[in-house]
Amino acid sequence: MTYNRIEVKPLSGTCGAEIFGVDLSEDLGNETFAEVQRAFHENLVIFFRDQDINEEQHKAFGRRFGSLNVHPRYVPLNGHPEIFPIRKDPEDKKIVGASWHQDLTHLEKPPLGSILYALDVPPVGGDTLFANQYLAYEALSDGMKDLLDGLVAVHDNRIQAPSIAAERNANFTSKVRDDPDEKDEPEMEHPVVRTHPDTGRKALFVCRPRTHRFKGMTEAESKPLLEYLFEHSHRPEFTCRFRWEKGSIAFWDNRCVMHKALNDYPGHKRYMNRVTVNGTRPV
C-alpha cells in the first residue's frame, strides 16, 4: 500500500512494521494519523524508533484510538493511573508477560491494543515476539474451522490470582496492587474465533493464561483441543520479533495478535511504560 506522509518498513512476511517520519511528541495531523492507523490495521503491530515522549504525550497518542484502560491488578505509575510501569531490575528473576498471551481477555471488553514505550533496555536480549492470529485461524483445516466457528471459550484470571500474595513479596519490580477489585476481573465468555471490528477478518482468540474451558464443557473435556490451539497459535511462521532500543515504541492490536516478552537478560534492567486502549466486546 502507498503512504504519502509516513514510511512503512515490514519486519516480516506475517506481521509487524517499523514506521518512520513520525514524531509522537507532537500532535499528529489527521492525514498522518489516518496513515498510521491504516498501517496498524495492515501490519497488526507497528514500531517507532528514537521517540522522546513524556507521560502526557504517551497517553495522548493512545487516546487517538480510544479511552484508556486502568490495569485491575498492577500498581500504576504515580500520578498516571492509565500508565502501567513494566519494570525489571538487574536482581529480578521474573518479568511481566513471559508467556504467549493477549492482554486482559477475561474482561467483558478486552483491550483494543497496547502502546509500550522503552525507557531503558538491556544491551542484549529482552526482545518481544508477536504472533498473527489471523494467520493462525486461516491455517486451520476447513473441518477445524467448522468446529471452532460458533464455539465459545470461558476466560478468567485465576491463574494469576493464587500467586498475588507471592508476587507482592517476590523479587519482581512491577508490583501488584494491595486491593485488586475482583469485580474488575470476572469470568467472561468470548467466541473462540472473533471477527475484527475494523478489518472484518477472523482471528483465533484463546490464550493459555486465561482460557481454561469451552462453554458447556468441563476443563478435562476442553483441554485437548485448547492445548492444540495454544501451540498452534504461535507457530514460527506466524511471528515476528522486535529488538528494543531506548526510545522505541511498539503498538500491537490485541484483537488479532499474541505477544511474549523474553526473559534472557540476567543482571540488566529493562524499564517500560505501557498505555492500553480499551476495546469492544468480541463478536
LOPA-739380 format. One line per 4 residues: their letters; for each residue z, y, x of C-alpha. Coordinates in nm, 2 decimals. Each point is the difference from the previous one (the first is absolute). Layout:
<recs>
a	Z,Y,X; ...
</recs>
This chain:
<recs>
mtyn	0.00,0.00,0.00; -0.07,0.35,0.12; 0.27,0.26,0.06; -0.05,0.37,0.05
riev	0.35,0.12,0.08; 0.16,-0.29,0.18; -0.10,-0.27,0.25; 0.09,-0.36,-0.10
kpls	0.00,-0.28,0.26; 0.08,-0.35,-0.13; 0.24,-0.21,0.20; -0.12,-0.34,-0.12
gtcg	-0.25,-0.15,-0.24; 0.27,-0.07,-0.26; 0.22,0.31,-0.04; 0.13,0.30,0.19
aeif	-0.17,0.31,0.13; 0.10,0.30,0.22; -0.05,0.34,-0.15; -0.10,0.29,0.23
gvdl	-0.04,0.37,-0.07; 0.32,0.04,-0.21; 0.32,0.19,0.08; 0.27,-0.11,-0.24
sedl	0.23,0.29,0.10; -0.24,0.22,-0.20; -0.09,-0.01,-0.37; -0.31,-0.21,-0.06
gnet	-0.28,0.17,-0.20; -0.11,-0.18,-0.31; -0.33,-0.12,0.16; 0.18,-0.13,0.31
faev	0.27,-0.17,-0.21; -0.27,-0.17,-0.22; -0.16,-0.15,0.31; 0.34,-0.12,0.14
qraf	0.07,-0.16,-0.34; -0.34,-0.16,0.00; 0.06,-0.14,0.35; 0.33,-0.13,-0.12
henl	-0.16,-0.19,-0.29; -0.28,-0.13,0.22; 0.21,-0.11,0.30; 0.34,-0.09,-0.17
viff	0.20,0.14,0.29; -0.09,0.31,0.19; 0.14,0.13,0.33; 0.03,0.35,0.15
rdqd	0.07,0.07,0.37; 0.17,0.29,0.18; 0.17,0.15,-0.30; 0.30,0.24,0.02
inee	0.16,0.03,-0.34; 0.35,0.08,-0.12; 0.18,-0.17,-0.29; -0.13,0.25,-0.26
qhka	-0.36,-0.04,0.11; 0.04,-0.38,0.00; 0.12,0.02,-0.36; -0.26,0.25,-0.10
fgrr	-0.28,-0.24,0.11; 0.16,-0.28,-0.20; 0.02,0.21,-0.31; -0.37,0.06,0.00
fgsl	-0.02,-0.37,-0.11; 0.29,0.00,-0.24; 0.38,0.03,-0.04; 0.22,-0.13,0.28
nvhp	0.23,-0.30,0.00; 0.37,0.00,0.09; 0.07,-0.34,0.16; 0.26,-0.19,-0.20
ryvp	0.16,-0.18,0.30; -0.02,0.20,0.32; 0.17,0.32,0.10; -0.25,0.29,-0.01
lngh	-0.05,0.26,0.26; 0.27,0.27,-0.02; -0.11,0.27,-0.24; -0.32,-0.19,-0.09
peif	0.06,-0.27,-0.26; -0.37,-0.08,-0.02; -0.02,-0.09,0.37; 0.10,-0.35,0.12
pirk	0.09,0.01,0.37; -0.12,-0.32,0.17; 0.19,-0.03,0.33; 0.05,-0.25,0.28
dped	0.20,0.09,0.30; -0.03,-0.19,0.33; 0.31,-0.21,-0.06; -0.11,-0.10,-0.36
kkiv	-0.12,-0.35,-0.07; -0.13,0.03,-0.35; -0.27,0.23,-0.15; -0.11,0.10,-0.35
gasw	-0.31,-0.18,-0.13; -0.03,-0.29,0.23; -0.16,-0.24,-0.25; -0.33,0.03,-0.19
hqdl	0.07,0.20,-0.32; -0.09,0.27,-0.24; 0.27,0.27,-0.06; 0.24,-0.01,-0.30
thle	-0.21,-0.24,-0.22; 0.32,-0.08,-0.20; -0.01,0.35,-0.16; -0.17,0.05,-0.33
kppl	-0.24,0.24,0.17; -0.05,-0.11,0.36; -0.11,0.27,0.24; -0.36,0.13,0.03
gsil	0.04,0.00,0.37; 0.21,0.12,0.30; -0.06,0.26,0.27; 0.16,-0.09,0.33
yald	0.04,0.26,0.28; 0.08,-0.10,0.36; 0.26,0.22,0.17; 0.07,-0.22,0.30
vppv	-0.17,-0.33,0.10; 0.05,-0.27,0.27; -0.24,0.00,0.29; -0.14,-0.33,-0.11
ggdt	0.05,-0.19,-0.32; 0.11,0.10,-0.35; -0.34,-0.03,-0.16; -0.04,-0.04,-0.37
lfan	-0.23,-0.25,-0.16; -0.18,0.04,-0.34; -0.17,-0.25,-0.22; -0.26,0.07,-0.27
qyla	0.10,-0.16,-0.33; -0.34,0.06,-0.16; -0.14,-0.24,0.26; 0.29,-0.24,-0.05
yeal	-0.09,-0.02,-0.37; -0.38,-0.01,0.05; 0.03,-0.28,0.26; 0.16,-0.24,-0.25
sdgm	-0.20,-0.26,-0.18; -0.12,0.06,-0.35; 0.24,-0.27,-0.12; 0.29,0.17,0.16
kdll	-0.10,0.34,-0.14; -0.02,-0.15,-0.34; 0.35,-0.14,0.04; 0.15,0.33,0.13
dglv	-0.17,0.24,-0.24; 0.25,0.06,-0.27; 0.29,-0.16,0.19; 0.32,0.21,0.03
avhd	0.24,0.01,0.29; 0.37,0.09,-0.01; 0.10,0.24,0.28; 0.36,0.08,0.11
nriq	0.19,0.13,0.30; 0.27,-0.27,0.02; -0.12,-0.12,0.34; 0.13,0.32,0.14
apsi	0.30,0.04,-0.22; 0.22,-0.27,0.16; -0.04,0.15,0.34; 0.08,0.36,-0.10
aaer	0.36,-0.01,0.13; -0.11,-0.17,0.32; -0.27,0.26,0.05; 0.25,0.28,-0.03
nanf	0.18,-0.14,0.30; -0.30,-0.13,0.19; -0.15,0.12,0.32; -0.26,0.17,-0.22
tskv	-0.06,0.38,0.01; -0.16,0.05,-0.34; 0.30,-0.01,-0.24; 0.04,-0.15,-0.34
rddp	0.18,0.22,-0.26; 0.36,-0.07,-0.08; -0.07,0.04,-0.38; -0.34,-0.14,-0.08
dekd	-0.08,0.03,-0.37; -0.08,-0.35,-0.13; -0.17,0.16,-0.30; -0.27,0.13,0.25
epem	-0.07,-0.36,0.11; -0.07,-0.21,-0.31; -0.18,-0.34,-0.03; -0.35,0.09,-0.10
ehpv	-0.31,-0.18,-0.12; -0.34,0.09,0.15; -0.35,-0.16,-0.01; -0.07,-0.23,0.29
vrth	-0.35,0.17,0.02; 0.01,0.37,-0.07; -0.29,0.24,-0.07; 0.01,0.31,0.22
pdtg	0.02,0.31,-0.23; -0.23,0.21,0.21; -0.26,-0.25,0.13; 0.00,-0.26,-0.27
rkal	0.01,-0.28,0.26; 0.22,-0.31,-0.03; 0.27,-0.06,0.26; 0.26,-0.28,0.06
fvcr	0.35,0.14,-0.07; 0.27,-0.24,0.12; 0.22,0.02,0.31; 0.26,-0.24,0.14
prth	0.30,0.24,0.02; -0.01,0.08,-0.37; -0.21,-0.25,-0.20; 0.20,-0.32,-0.07
rfkg	-0.15,-0.16,-0.31; -0.26,0.03,-0.27; 0.09,0.11,-0.35; 0.09,-0.31,-0.21
mtea	0.04,-0.22,0.30; 0.29,-0.10,0.23; 0.01,0.09,0.36; -0.05,-0.36,0.10
eskp	-0.32,-0.02,-0.22; -0.12,0.33,0.13; 0.06,-0.05,0.37; -0.30,-0.21,0.11
lley	-0.26,0.25,-0.14; 0.20,0.31,0.11; 0.03,-0.14,0.35; -0.38,-0.05,0.01
lfeh	-0.06,0.35,-0.12; 0.25,0.15,0.25; -0.17,-0.16,0.30; -0.35,0.07,-0.14
shrp	0.07,0.37,-0.05; 0.02,0.09,0.36; -0.27,-0.22,0.16; -0.12,0.17,0.32
eftc	-0.34,0.07,-0.15; 0.16,0.23,-0.26; 0.19,0.21,0.25; 0.00,0.30,0.23
rfrw	0.25,0.11,0.27; 0.12,0.35,0.07; 0.13,0.11,0.34; 0.25,0.29,-0.04
ekgs	0.02,0.31,0.20; 0.24,0.29,-0.04; -0.14,0.22,-0.27; -0.20,-0.28,-0.17
iafw	0.01,-0.03,-0.38; -0.09,-0.31,-0.21; -0.06,0.02,-0.37; -0.05,-0.33,-0.17
dnrc	-0.08,-0.09,-0.36; 0.29,-0.22,-0.12; -0.21,-0.12,-0.30; -0.25,-0.19,0.21
vmhk	0.14,-0.03,0.36; 0.29,-0.20,0.15; 0.16,0.10,0.33; 0.22,-0.12,0.27
alnd	0.18,0.17,0.29; 0.02,-0.18,0.33; 0.34,-0.02,0.18; -0.13,-0.05,0.35
ypgh	0.15,0.29,0.20; 0.35,-0.10,0.10; 0.19,0.28,0.18; -0.20,0.28,-0.15
krym	0.03,0.23,-0.29; -0.24,0.05,-0.29; 0.07,0.29,-0.24; -0.21,0.05,-0.31
nrvt	0.03,0.21,-0.32; -0.15,-0.14,-0.33; -0.09,0.17,-0.32; -0.10,-0.23,-0.29
vngt	-0.21,0.10,-0.29; 0.09,-0.13,-0.35; -0.25,-0.22,-0.17; -0.07,-0.14,-0.35
rpv	0.08,-0.33,-0.16; -0.25,-0.27,0.12; -0.25,-0.14,-0.25
</recs>
